[in-house]
Amino acid sequence: MGLVFSDEQEELRRTVRSFLERTSPESEVRRLMETADGYDPAVWRQMAEQLGLQGLHVPEEYGGSGSGFVELGIVLEEMGAFLLCAPYLASAVLATGALMDAADPAARAELLPGLVDGSSIGTLAFAGPTGRVDTAPAPAPTAGGGTTGVAGSAGAEGAVGHGEPLIVATRSGSGDGAYTLRGTRHFVLDGAVADLLLVTAWADGGLSLFAVSGDAPGLVRSPLPVMDLTRKQADLTFSGTPARLIGAEGDAGPLLTRVLRLACVALANESAGGARAVLAQAVRHARERVQFGRPIGSFQAVKHSCADMLVAVEGSRSAAYHAAQVAASGDARLLARAAAMAKAYVGEAYFSAAAENIQIHGGIGFTWEHPAHLYFKRAKTSELLFGDPVHHRGLLADELEI
């Protein structure tokens, strides 16, 4: 697969970059970090109405533009470079991806248009208290002890533990597909602002997917303190909360695995954009900062550090672009490998580049006033999100049957 973008794709990149230059400067990122919602509703509407970003990879029949995952990766790369504060990963990737993958045409027709036009924000709630998610088959409803999630160090595939289920779905007498949920899902991306909650819970038939309205009775949202204030998380507690079954009972395990693989690809592209941005910061500082009568970039140690960052950043972009092209191809076996490779390599490279950027800046890079630490925190949390590099290397070893 080649890594050459078409003229239309490059125009998309330029358009999104121009939009983010206006709407996501550092001052605005810092302002939104301190708000409870963590995003600007006006900018969210502009993204949908002017650029169609929320529905970029959604089929036209649901109001999307019908583009592919490569275009989505381009958008995410630019968002990562500008640290955009918006529920894009939660809504346009996780929630939209789950609905598109679910075997429920009626739910897609009803719920996708709102996510596409920006009138609704969605998220996917799947993690337990350790950040792990129960996706593997089990003989009976069991607690998640398997794999990864939002804050944990495992990944999206693995063995399920046995014990009491973390969250249970019970059939309701109010109609076909009607259930009530009891339990808690943890570390939910943008869980405090989403008005469409897609929740995995254990029903009689196994792990299943449910839709819950953000204003449903019995729902309590608890915003969490997070390292990266540009990406909000919350715990969601359900106490007899009305829910609607999406697809069939027992479908959520395989669906969740596929959605999280795509999420890993999306996050890799976002992280590649962040790595590109910290490289630019380091090089600019190395050129402008003068010590002993010469730019610090002329010193061998700084010059070699910048060169190492360049190698890592270009490798990250290649891995992310390749994974996006594999995702667009629809080849499930190749996606499993490409997603794991991209998540393992890019997350680690971004964090390394962000840390090196601080070192090149010296003392000022550690201060709250400097943007270097904002990228550092985003890089660290992104490295762990949906599974850390160690976990994804383990998946690759499994692919090689080692």
C-alpha positions in Angstrom: 0.0 0.0 0.0 1.3 3.4 -0.9 1.5 6.4 1.4 0.7 9.0 -1.2 -2.4 11.1 -0.6 -4.7 12.3 -3.4 -5.3 16.0 -4.2 -8.7 15.8 -2.5 -7.2 14.3 0.7 -4.5 17.0 0.8 -7.2 19.6 0.3 -9.0 18.1 3.3 -5.9 18.3 5.4 -5.4 22.0 4.5 -9.0 22.8 5.2 -9.0 21.1 8.6 -5.6 22.7 9.5 -6.9 26.1 8.6 -10.0 25.6 10.7 -8.0 24.4 13.7 -5.6 27.3 13.5 -8.6 29.6 14.0 -10.6 27.6 16.5 -7.9 25.7 18.6 -5.0 28.0 19.4 -3.2 27.3 22.7 -5.2 30.0 24.5 -8.5 28.3 23.6 -7.2 24.9 24.5 -6.2 26.2 27.9 -9.6 27.9 28.4 -11.5 24.7 27.5 -9.4 22.6 29.7 -10.7 24.5 32.7 -14.4 24.1 31.8 -16.6 21.2 33.0 -17.7 20.2 29.5 -14.2 20.5 27.9 -15.4 21.6 24.5 -17.0 24.5 22.7 -20.5 23.7 21.4 -20.3 26.4 18.7 -17.1 24.9 17.3 -18.6 21.4 17.5 -21.6 22.6 15.3 -19.2 24.3 12.9 -17.3 21.0 12.5 -20.5 19.3 11.5 -22.3 22.0 9.5 -19.3 23.6 7.7 -16.9 20.7 7.3 -18.9 17.5 7.9 -16.2 16.1 10.1 -18.5 14.0 12.4 -19.9 12.1 9.5 -16.8 11.9 7.3 -16.6 8.1 7.2 -20.4 7.5 7.6 -22.4 6.3 4.5 -24.4 9.0 2.7 -27.7 7.2 3.6 -27.2 8.3 7.2 -26.2 11.8 6.4 -22.4 11.3 6.1 -20.1 12.0 3.3 -19.2 8.4 2.6 -15.4 8.9 2.8 -13.1 6.3 4.3 -10.8 5.7 7.3 -7.9 7.3 5.5 -9.7 10.6 5.5 -10.7 10.2 9.1 -7.0 9.6 9.9 -6.0 12.8 8.2 -8.6 14.8 10.3 -7.4 13.1 13.5 -3.8 13.8 12.8 -4.5 17.5 12.5 -6.6 17.5 15.6 -3.8 15.9 17.5 -1.4 18.5 16.3 -3.6 21.2 17.7 -4.7 19.4 20.9 -8.4 20.0 19.9 -10.7 19.9 22.9 -13.7 18.1 21.6 -15.5 14.8 22.0 -14.5 13.7 18.5 -12.8 10.4 19.5 -15.7 9.4 21.7 -18.5 10.4 19.4 -17.2 10.2 15.8 -15.0 7.1 16.3 -16.2 5.0 19.3 -20.0 5.6 19.3 -20.3 6.0 15.5 -18.1 3.0 14.9 -20.2 0.8 17.3 -23.5 1.8 15.6 -22.0 1.2 12.1 -20.8 -2.2 13.2 -23.9 -3.3 15.0 -26.4 -5.7 13.3 -29.2 -3.2 13.9 -30.3 -1.2 10.8 -33.2 0.4 12.7 -30.8 1.8 15.4 -28.4 3.1 12.7 -31.2 4.9 10.9 -32.4 6.4 14.1 -29.2 7.3 15.9 -26.5 7.9 13.4 -27.9 11.1 11.8 -27.8 13.0 15.1 -24.1 12.0 15.6 -23.4 13.1 12.0 -25.0 16.5 12.1 -23.6 17.3 15.5 -26.9 17.6 17.3 -26.0 14.6 19.4 -22.8 13.5 21.1 -22.2 9.9 21.7 -19.7 7.7 23.6 -19.0 4.1 24.3 -18.9 2.8 27.9 -17.1 -0.5 28.2 -14.5 -0.4 31.0 -14.4 -1.7 34.5 -12.8 -0.1 37.6 -9.3 -1.1 36.4 -9.8 0.2 32.9 -10.2 -3.4 31.5 -13.1 -4.6 29.4 -14.7 -8.0 29.3 -14.8 -9.0 25.6 -13.9 -12.7 25.6 -16.6 -15.4 25.5 -17.7 -16.6 28.9 -20.0 -19.4 30.1 -22.1 -17.0 32.1 -22.2 -13.3 32.8 -18.9 -12.5 34.5 -16.8 -9.6 35.6 -14.3 -8.0 33.3 -10.8 -9.2 34.0 -9.5 -9.3 30.6 -8.3 -6.5 28.7 -8.0 -3.0 28.1 -9.5 0.0 28.1 -9.4 3.6 28.8 -7.0 3.7 31.6 -5.7 0.2 32.0 -2.5 -1.3 30.7 -4.1 -4.2 28.9 -5.8 -4.1 25.5 -9.1 -4.9 23.8 -8.6 -8.7 23.6 -8.0 -11.2 26.3 -9.5 -13.7 28.8 -12.5 -12.8 30.9 -12.4 -13.2 34.6 -15.1 -15.0 36.6 -17.2 -13.6 39.3 -20.1 -11.2 39.7 -20.8 -9.1 36.6 -19.9 -5.4 36.8 -23.1 -4.3 35.1 -26.3 -6.3 34.4 -29.0 -5.8 31.9 -32.5 -7.1 32.8 -35.4 -7.4 30.4 -38.1 -4.8 31.0 -41.8 -5.2 30.5 -42.1 -2.0 28.6 -41.6 -3.5 25.1 -39.4 -5.5 22.8 -35.7 -4.6 23.2 -36.4 -2.8 26.4 -34.1 -3.4 29.4 -32.9 -1.8 32.6 -29.2 -1.5 33.6 -27.6 -1.8 37.0 -23.9 -1.3 37.6 -21.1 1.1 36.7 -18.9 1.7 33.7 -15.7 3.5 34.3 -13.3 5.9 32.5 -15.9 6.8 29.9 -14.5 9.3 27.4 -16.7 12.5 27.4 -19.2 10.6 29.5 -20.3 13.7 31.3 -21.5 15.5 28.2 -22.6 12.7 25.8 -26.4 12.5 25.3 -26.2 9.1 23.6 -24.5 6.4 25.8 -23.7 3.1 24.2 -23.1 0.7 27.1 -21.9 -2.9 27.2 -23.6 -4.9 29.9 -24.2 -8.6 30.7 -27.6 -10.0 29.7 -28.8 -13.6 29.7 -27.3 -14.1 26.3 -23.9 -12.7 27.2 -22.2 -9.3 26.8 -24.5 -7.1 24.8 -24.7 -3.5 23.6 -27.4 -1.0 24.8 -28.3 2.6 24.0 -29.1 4.9 27.0 -30.3 8.4 26.8 -28.2 11.0 28.6 -31.2 12.2 30.5 -32.4 8.7 31.5 -33.7 8.2 35.1 -31.3 6.4 37.4 -28.2 7.6 35.5 -25.4 9.3 37.6 -22.4 10.8 35.9 -19.3 11.4 38.0 -16.5 13.4 36.2 -13.0 12.1 37.0 -9.8 13.9 37.8 -7.5 13.2 34.8 -3.9 13.9 33.9 -4.8 15.2 30.5 -7.3 17.9 31.0 -7.9 18.2 27.2 -9.7 14.8 27.2 -12.4 14.4 29.8 -13.5 11.1 31.4 -16.3 10.1 33.7 -17.8 7.2 35.6 -21.4 6.3 34.7 -23.6 4.5 37.3 -26.9 2.9 36.3 -29.6 2.2 38.9 -32.5 0.6 37.1 -31.8 2.9 34.1 -34.0 2.3 30.9 -31.9 1.0 28.0 -32.5 -0.3 24.5 -30.8 -3.4 23.1 -28.7 -2.7 20.0 -28.5 -5.8 17.8 -28.9 -9.1 19.6 -27.9 -10.4 23.0 -24.3 -11.6 23.1 -23.1 -9.6 20.1 -21.1 -7.0 22.0 -17.8 -9.0 22.5 -16.8 -9.3 18.8 -18.2 -5.9 18.0 -16.2 -4.3 20.8 -13.0 -5.9 19.6 -13.5 -4.6 16.1 -14.4 -1.1 17.3 -11.5 -0.8 19.6 -9.1 -1.9 16.9 -10.4 0.9 14.7 -10.1 3.2 17.8 -6.4 2.2 18.1 -5.9 3.2 14.5 -7.7 6.5 15.0 -5.6 7.3 18.1 -2.4 6.4 16.4 -3.2 9.0 13.7 -4.1 11.6 16.3 -0.8 10.8 18.2 1.2 11.1 15.0 -0.1 14.6 14.7 0.9 15.4 18.2 4.4 14.0 17.7 4.7 16.2 14.6 3.8 19.2 16.6 6.3 18.6 19.4 9.1 18.0 16.8 8.3 21.4 15.3 8.4 23.0 18.8 11.8 21.5 19.5 13.3 22.5 16.2 12.0 26.0 16.5 13.4 26.4 20.0 16.8 24.8 18.9 17.0 27.5 16.2 16.0 30.4 18.3 17.5 29.8 21.7 21.0 31.2 21.9 23.6 30.1 24.5 27.4 30.9 24.5 26.8 33.1 21.5 25.3 30.4 19.2 21.9 28.6 18.7 21.6 25.6 20.8 20.7 23.6 17.7 24.3 23.9 16.7 25.4 21.7 19.6 25.8 18.1 18.8 23.7 16.7 21.6 20.7 18.9 20.7 21.2 18.3 17.0 21.2 14.5 17.5 18.2 14.7 19.8 16.2 16.5 17.1 17.4 14.0 14.5 16.2 11.1 16.6 12.9 12.8 17.1 12.5 13.2 13.3 13.2 9.5 12.7 10.6 8.6 15.4 8.0 11.0 14.1 8.3 10.0 10.5 8.1 6.3 11.5 5.0 7.1 13.5 3.3 8.8 10.6 4.1 5.8 8.3 2.7 3.3 10.8 -0.4 5.4 11.4 -1.1 6.0 7.7 -0.6 2.3 6.9 -3.0 1.3 9.7 -5.6 3.8 8.3 -5.3 2.3 4.8 -5.7 -1.2 6.2 -8.8 -0.1 8.1 -10.2 1.4 5.0 -9.6 -1.9 3.1 -11.9 -3.8 5.4 -9.5 -6.8 5.9 -10.1 -7.9 9.4 -7.0 -10.1 9.8 -4.7 -7.4 8.5 -6.4 -4.8 10.7 -5.7 -6.8 13.9 -2.0 -6.7 13.1 -1.8 -3.1 11.7 -3.8 -1.7 14.7 -1.5 -3.4 17.2 1.7 -2.3 15.4 0.5 1.3 15.1 -0.7 1.5 18.7 2.5 0.0 20.1 4.9 2.1 18.0 3.2 5.5 17.7 2.1 5.8 21.4 5.6 5.1 22.6 7.2 7.4 19.9 4.9 10.3 20.8 5.6 10.1 24.5 9.4 9.9 23.8 9.2 12.9 21.5 7.1 14.9 24.0 9.6 14.1 26.8 12.6 15.0 24.6 10.9 18.3 23.6 10.8 19.3 27.3 14.5 18.4 27.7 15.4 20.6 24.7 13.5 23.5 26.1 15.1 23.1 29.5 13.5 24.6 32.6 10.8 26.5 30.8 9.5 23.3 29.2 8.4 22.1 32.7 6.4 25.2 33.5 2.6 25.4 33.3 2.8 28.4 31.0 4.6 26.4 28.2 2.7 24.2 25.8 5.3 21.4 26.0 3.8 20.0 29.1 0.3 19.9 27.5 1.5 17.6 24.8 3.5 15.6 27.3 0.3 14.8 29.3 -1.7 14.1 26.1 1.1 11.8 24.9 1.2 9.8 28.2 -2.5 9.2 28.4 -2.7 8.4 24.7 0.1 5.8 25.2 -2.1 4.0 27.7 -5.5 4.6 26.1 -7.0 1.3 24.6 -3.9 -0.6 25.8 -0.3 0.2 26.4 2.6 -0.8 24.0 3.5 -3.9 26.0 0.0 -5.3 25.6 -0.1 -4.6 21.8 3.3 -6.2 21.3 1.8 -9.2 23.1 -1.0 -9.3 20.5 1.6 -9.1 17.7 3.5 -12.1 19.3 0.2 -14.0 19.3 -0.2 -13.2 15.6 3.2 -14.7 15.0 2.2 -17.7 17.1 5.2 -17.3 19.4 
